[in-house]
Amino acid sequence: MRDRNSSARIAIAGLFLWHFPFQVSAGKDPSTAQEPVRQAPPSPVKSQTQAGPIEEHFRAAESSQLANDLVTAEAEYQRVISLASQRLAANQNQPRVESGQPGVSSRTLKEMLANAYHNLGVIYAQGSRYSEAAQLFEKAAHLGVPIADLDRNWATASFRASKYKTAIAPLRRYLGAHPKDTSARQMLAVCYFMTDDFLRASAIFRPLVPTLPDDPNVLYAAGISLAKTGDSKTANSLFQRMLAQNPDSPEVHLFMGEAHAAQKEDSEALKDFSRALELNPKLPEAHYSAGKLYLEQGNLEQAESQFRAELAVNPNDAPTEFRLGHILLEQYKIDEALSFLSDVVRQRPQDADASYELGKAYLQKGDATLASEQMERAIRLRPEPHMFYQLSLAYRRQGKVKEADAALQKYQTLLQKRFPRGNPADSGNPK
């Protein structure tokens, strides 16, 4: 499973959405403006005879949007999208229009369609429908029509939808044209941070350190990025600044604990987690973070206790259930492990590690059929050598000798490719 991570990025992602100084906006001066998202300029169609009803719907949508009648505007933009898409498809089948016949060029249709996607995305973004807005901005971008503010709107909507990887490309393009927009530069650094690219994140954060806002989320992201890339001195200064600004904030003590954990300062990390829980006994993530640290130390009893405490304040949390299920499986508490791991797979059907762990649990339970089903699923999602090893065991217990031999051979082949010089720890003790 993709871990919530030693830097608690998942724990603070929601806080970024509320506190990070970005809105879906594009002002006249990108370095200072905080205006609402601007809609695209009118689609440059040339006449009513060219575009007919499509242009009429576009103008009606634009007028309604400017008048803040967003229900009508949305409906009209949807009509533009439907009609323009149909006409574009027809133009592709009949690319040439006879001379003297009325028609609409594919270029004009694309311009109206791109603007409709963009402006409808603006409506969704203003209504906090960020994921849908990001999809519409992406569709507009793929049509290749220049639209002012599109990259910034697309990036910010993606950021607010927690689609940090998607936000990176439009942010980089936007910054290429607006290099002085420090807000967007910070957003790009956070996107790299949230996608584990600490090297790029630290490279952006480092020159911004003197001017970073007193936002614990931003300071935390910058500090962890710098710590991960060896700049502990600057990182610690940011952590102390974060604590000085918020000495009695349980969230800040949680962040500090994660920062200490990232630097292998386990005792200090546990003190901060404890302090966070003193300030807020129901703080999500604090027990989880402590449990993960105990698990890394090999203290299964303390780890189990912390993960159970996390579920008491944060029920059905998939990362916690996954960790607890793993610990229970190690202790041969198979039925309880199956319960937690089954819930993780239900919540995260595309998680290869969750399916793999559930497969191991079924194998320990003695149900080789269900075990092989989960192992096969894990392999489809993300094939790893150890998955084929466990799958070979499941097949062999079902009497499928040929399939078991093939899976074992695949395990050995992948292991050789990954560790051409040999790796006794991995080859001798498959997961």
C-alpha positions in Angstrom: 0.0 0.0 0.0 1.2 3.5 -0.7 2.0 4.6 2.8 0.6 7.7 4.4 4.3 8.2 4.7 6.7 9.2 7.3 6.1 12.8 6.3 2.3 12.5 6.9 1.4 13.9 3.5 -2.0 12.3 3.5 -2.6 13.6 7.0 -2.0 17.2 6.0 -3.4 17.1 2.5 -6.8 18.2 3.7 -5.3 21.1 5.6 -3.5 22.3 2.5 -6.9 22.5 0.9 -8.1 24.9 3.6 -5.0 26.8 4.5 -2.7 26.8 1.5 -2.8 30.4 0.0 -4.2 29.4 -3.4 -7.6 29.7 -4.8 -8.8 28.8 -8.3 -8.0 32.3 -9.5 -6.1 34.3 -12.2 -5.7 38.0 -11.6 -4.2 40.6 -13.7 -1.1 40.6 -11.7 -0.4 36.9 -11.0 2.0 37.6 -8.2 -0.6 39.4 -6.1 -4.1 38.9 -7.5 -6.8 36.8 -5.8 -9.7 37.4 -8.1 -12.2 34.7 -9.0 -11.5 32.5 -11.9 -11.8 34.4 -15.1 -13.8 32.9 -17.8 -12.4 32.6 -21.3 -13.0 35.5 -23.7 -15.9 35.1 -26.2 -15.2 32.4 -28.8 -14.0 34.2 -31.9 -16.7 33.0 -34.3 -17.2 35.4 -37.2 -20.9 35.5 -37.7 -24.3 34.1 -36.9 -24.5 32.5 -40.3 -21.4 30.5 -39.6 -22.1 29.1 -36.2 -25.9 29.4 -35.9 -27.3 27.8 -32.8 -23.9 26.8 -31.4 -22.9 30.4 -31.1 -26.3 31.4 -29.8 -26.0 28.9 -27.0 -22.4 30.1 -26.3 -23.5 33.7 -26.0 -26.4 32.8 -23.8 -24.1 30.8 -21.5 -21.6 33.6 -21.4 -24.2 36.2 -20.5 -25.8 34.0 -17.8 -22.4 33.4 -16.3 -21.6 37.1 -16.1 -25.0 37.6 -14.5 -24.2 34.9 -12.0 -27.1 32.7 -13.3 -24.9 29.6 -13.1 -27.6 27.1 -13.5 -28.6 28.5 -16.9 -24.9 29.0 -17.9 -24.1 25.4 -17.1 -27.0 24.1 -19.2 -26.1 26.3 -22.1 -22.4 25.4 -22.0 -23.4 21.7 -22.0 -25.5 22.4 -25.1 -22.5 24.0 -26.8 -20.3 21.0 -25.9 -22.8 18.6 -27.2 -23.5 20.4 -30.5 -19.9 21.4 -31.2 -18.7 17.9 -30.5 -21.3 16.4 -32.9 -20.4 19.0 -35.6 -16.7 18.3 -35.2 -17.3 14.6 -35.7 -19.4 15.4 -38.8 -16.7 17.6 -40.2 -14.2 14.8 -39.8 -16.4 12.5 -41.8 -17.0 15.2 -44.4 -14.0 17.5 -44.1 -14.7 19.6 -47.1 -17.6 22.0 -47.5 -18.7 22.9 -51.0 -18.1 26.5 -52.0 -21.1 28.7 -51.2 -22.6 26.3 -48.7 -22.9 27.6 -45.1 -20.8 25.7 -42.6 -18.6 26.0 -39.6 -14.8 25.4 -39.8 -13.3 22.8 -37.5 -11.1 25.5 -36.1 -14.1 27.7 -35.1 -15.8 24.7 -33.5 -12.7 23.8 -31.5 -12.4 27.4 -30.3 -16.0 27.4 -29.1 -15.7 23.9 -27.6 -12.5 24.7 -25.7 -14.0 28.0 -24.3 -17.1 26.1 -23.3 -15.1 23.4 -21.5 -13.0 26.1 -19.8 -15.9 28.3 -18.7 -17.9 25.4 -17.4 -14.8 24.4 -15.5 -14.8 27.8 -13.9 -18.4 27.3 -12.7 -17.5 23.9 -11.2 -14.4 25.3 -9.6 -16.3 28.1 -8.0 -18.7 25.5 -6.7 -15.9 23.5 -5.1 -16.4 20.8 -7.7 -12.6 20.7 -8.2 -12.2 17.2 -9.7 -14.8 17.8 -12.4 -13.4 21.3 -13.1 -9.9 19.8 -13.5 -11.3 17.3 -16.1 -13.0 20.1 -18.0 -9.8 22.2 -18.0 -7.9 19.2 -19.3 -10.3 18.7 -22.1 -10.0 22.4 -23.1 -6.2 22.1 -23.0 -6.2 19.1 -25.3 -8.0 21.1 -28.0 -4.9 23.3 -28.4 -6.8 26.6 -28.3 -4.9 29.4 -26.4 -7.0 30.5 -23.4 -5.8 33.0 -20.9 -5.5 31.5 -17.3 -6.2 28.0 -18.5 -3.0 26.5 -17.1 -3.3 28.3 -13.7 -7.0 27.3 -13.4 -6.3 23.7 -14.4 -3.4 23.4 -12.0 -5.2 24.9 -9.1 -8.3 22.9 -9.6 -6.1 19.7 -9.8 -4.3 20.8 -6.6 -7.6 21.3 -4.7 -8.8 17.9 -6.0 -5.6 16.4 -4.5 -4.4 15.5 -8.0 -0.9 16.8 -7.4 0.8 14.9 -10.2 -1.7 16.2 -12.7 -1.1 19.8 -11.5 2.6 19.8 -12.2 2.6 20.1 -16.0 0.2 23.1 -16.2 1.9 24.8 -13.3 5.3 24.5 -15.0 3.9 26.0 -18.2 2.2 28.8 -16.2 5.4 29.6 -14.4 7.3 29.7 -17.7 5.2 32.6 -18.6 4.8 34.1 -15.1 8.1 33.4 -13.3 7.5 36.0 -10.6 4.3 34.3 -9.3 5.7 33.0 -6.0 2.3 31.6 -5.0 2.3 29.3 -8.0 5.9 28.4 -7.3 5.1 27.4 -3.8 2.2 25.4 -5.1 4.5 23.6 -7.5 6.9 22.8 -4.7 4.1 21.3 -2.6 3.0 19.2 -5.6 6.5 17.8 -5.8 6.4 17.2 -2.1 3.1 15.4 -2.2 4.4 13.1 -5.0 7.6 12.2 -3.2 9.9 14.2 -5.4 11.8 15.8 -2.5 14.7 16.8 -4.7 12.7 19.1 -7.0 10.6 20.3 -4.0 13.6 21.3 -2.0 15.2 23.0 -5.1 12.1 25.3 -5.3 11.6 25.8 -1.6 15.3 26.6 -0.8 15.4 30.1 -2.4 11.9 30.8 -1.0 12.7 30.0 2.6 13.1 33.7 3.8 9.7 34.6 2.3 7.6 31.5 3.2 4.3 32.4 4.9 3.7 31.5 8.5 1.5 28.6 7.4 2.5 25.4 9.3 1.6 23.3 6.3 3.9 25.2 4.0 6.7 25.3 6.5 6.3 21.6 7.2 6.4 20.7 3.5 9.5 22.8 3.0 11.2 21.5 6.1 10.6 17.8 5.3 11.7 18.3 1.6 15.0 20.0 2.8 15.5 17.4 5.5 15.0 14.5 3.0 17.7 16.1 0.8 20.3 16.6 3.5 19.7 20.2 4.5 18.9 19.5 8.1 20.0 22.9 9.4 17.5 24.9 7.3 14.9 22.2 7.9 15.2 22.5 11.6 15.0 26.3 11.4 11.7 25.9 9.6 10.4 23.4 12.1 11.3 25.7 15.0 9.6 28.6 13.3 6.5 26.5 12.8 6.5 25.6 16.5 7.1 29.1 17.7 4.1 30.4 15.7 1.9 27.6 17.0 3.2 26.3 20.3 -0.1 24.9 21.5 -1.4 23.5 18.2 -1.8 19.7 18.3 -1.4 19.6 14.5 1.9 21.4 14.7 3.2 18.9 17.3 2.0 16.1 15.0 4.0 17.7 12.1 7.0 18.2 14.4 6.8 14.5 15.4 6.8 13.5 11.7 9.7 15.8 11.1 11.7 14.2 13.9 10.7 10.7 12.6 11.9 11.6 9.1 15.3 12.5 10.6 15.4 9.2 12.6 15.0 11.1 15.9 12.6 8.5 17.3 12.4 9.6 21.0 11.8 13.2 20.0 9.1 12.1 17.5 7.3 10.1 20.2 7.4 13.0 22.6 5.7 15.2 20.0 3.1 12.6 19.1 2.3 12.3 22.9 2.1 16.1 23.2 -0.2 16.3 20.2 -2.5 13.8 21.9 -2.4 15.6 25.2 -3.6 18.7 23.4 -6.2 16.8 21.4 -6.9 13.2 22.4 -9.0 12.7 19.3 -6.5 14.1 16.8 -6.5 11.9 13.7 -3.1 10.6 12.6 -1.2 11.0 15.9 -1.8 7.4 17.0 -1.1 6.2 13.5 2.2 8.0 13.3 3.3 6.6 16.6 2.2 3.1 15.7 4.2 3.3 12.4 7.3 4.3 14.3 6.9 1.5 16.8 6.3 -0.9 13.9 9.6 0.2 12.3 11.3 -0.4 15.6 9.9 -4.0 15.7 7.7 -3.3 18.7 4.6 -5.0 17.5 2.7 -4.8 20.8 3.0 -1.0 21.1 2.3 -0.6 17.3 -0.9 -2.7 17.6 -2.0 -0.6 20.6 -1.5 2.6 18.7 -3.2 1.5 15.6 -6.2 0.3 17.6 -6.3 3.7 19.3 -6.2 5.4 15.9 -9.2 3.4 14.7 -11.1 4.5 17.8 -10.8 8.1 16.8 -10.6 7.5 13.0 -12.8 4.5 12.2 -12.3 2.5 9.0 -9.1 4.4 8.1 -7.6 2.2 5.4 -3.9 2.8 6.1 -4.4 2.1 9.7 -6.4 -1.1 9.0 -3.8 -2.2 6.6 -1.0 -1.8 9.1 -3.0 -3.5 11.9 -4.0 -6.3 9.6 -0.3 -6.9 8.7 0.6 -7.0 12.4 -2.2 -9.4 13.3 -1.2 -11.6 10.4 2.4 -11.7 11.8 0.9 -12.8 15.1 -1.3 -15.5 13.4 -4.5 -13.7 14.5 -5.9 -14.7 11.1 -9.6 -14.1 11.4 -9.2 -10.5 12.7 -6.5 -9.8 10.1 -8.9 -11.0 7.4 -11.6 -8.6 8.7 -9.3 -5.6 8.5 -7.6 -6.5 5.2 -10.9 -7.3 3.5 -12.2 -3.8 4.5 -9.0 -2.2 3.0 -9.5 -4.0 -0.3 -13.1 -2.9 -0.3 -12.1 0.7 0.2 -9.1 0.5 -2.2 -9.8 -2.1 -4.9 -6.8 -0.8 -6.9 -4.3 -1.2 -4.1 -2.0 -4.0 -5.0 -0.4 -4.3 -1.6 -3.8 -4.6 0.1 -4.8 -7.5 -2.2 -1.4 -9.1 -1.7 -1.8 -9.0 2.1 -5.3 -10.3 1.9 -4.1 -13.1 -0.3 -1.5 -14.0 2.4 -4.2 -14.0 5.0 -6.4 -16.4 3.0 -3.3 -18.6 2.4 -2.7 -18.8 6.2 -6.4 -19.5 6.7 -6.1 -22.5 4.3 -8.3 -21.1 1.5 -5.9 -21.4 -1.4 -8.6 -20.5 -4.0 -9.3 -17.1 -2.5 -5.6 -16.6 -1.8 -4.8 -17.2 -5.5 -7.6 -14.8 -6.6 -6.2 -12.0 -4.5 -2.6 -12.7 -5.6 -3.7 -12.7 -9.2 -5.4 -9.4 -8.6 -2.4 -7.9 -7.0 -0.2 -9.0 -9.9 -2.6 -7.4 -12.4 -2.3 -4.1 -10.5 1.5 -4.1 -9.9 3.5 -7.3 -10.5 6.2 -7.9 -7.9 8.5 -10.9 -7.5 7.2 -11.8 -4.0 3.6 -11.9 -5.3 4.5 -14.6 -7.8 6.2 -16.6 -5.0 3.0 -16.5 -2.8 0.9 -17.3 -5.9 3.0 -20.4 -6.6 2.3 -21.6 -3.0 -1.5 -21.0 -3.5 -1.5 -22.9 -6.8 0.5 -25.8 -5.4 -2.0 -26.2 -2.5 -4.8 -26.4 -5.1 -2.9 -29.1 -6.9 -2.2 -26.8 -9.9 1.4 -28.0 -10.3 2.0 -26.6 -13.8 0.7 -23.2 -12.8 2.7 -23.3 -9.6 5.9 -24.1 -11.4 5.2 -21.2 -13.9 4.6 -18.7 -11.1 7.8 -19.8 -9.3 9.8 -19.5 -12.5 8.3 -16.0 -13.0 9.3 -15.1 -9.4 12.9 -16.3 -10.0 13.1 -14.4 -13.4 11.9 -11.1 -11.9 14.2 -11.5 -8.9 17.2 -12.0 -11.2 16.3 -9.0 -13.2 15.9 -6.8 -10.2 18.9 -8.1 -8.3 21.4 -9.4 -11.0 24.1 -9.8 -8.3 21.8 -11.6 -5.9 20.0 -10.4 -2.9 20.0 -13.1 -0.2 17.6 -11.3 2.1 15.0 -11.0 -0.7 15.5 -14.3 -2.4 15.7 -16.3 0.8 12.8 -14.7 2.5 10.0 -13.7 0.1 7.4 -11.4 1.5 
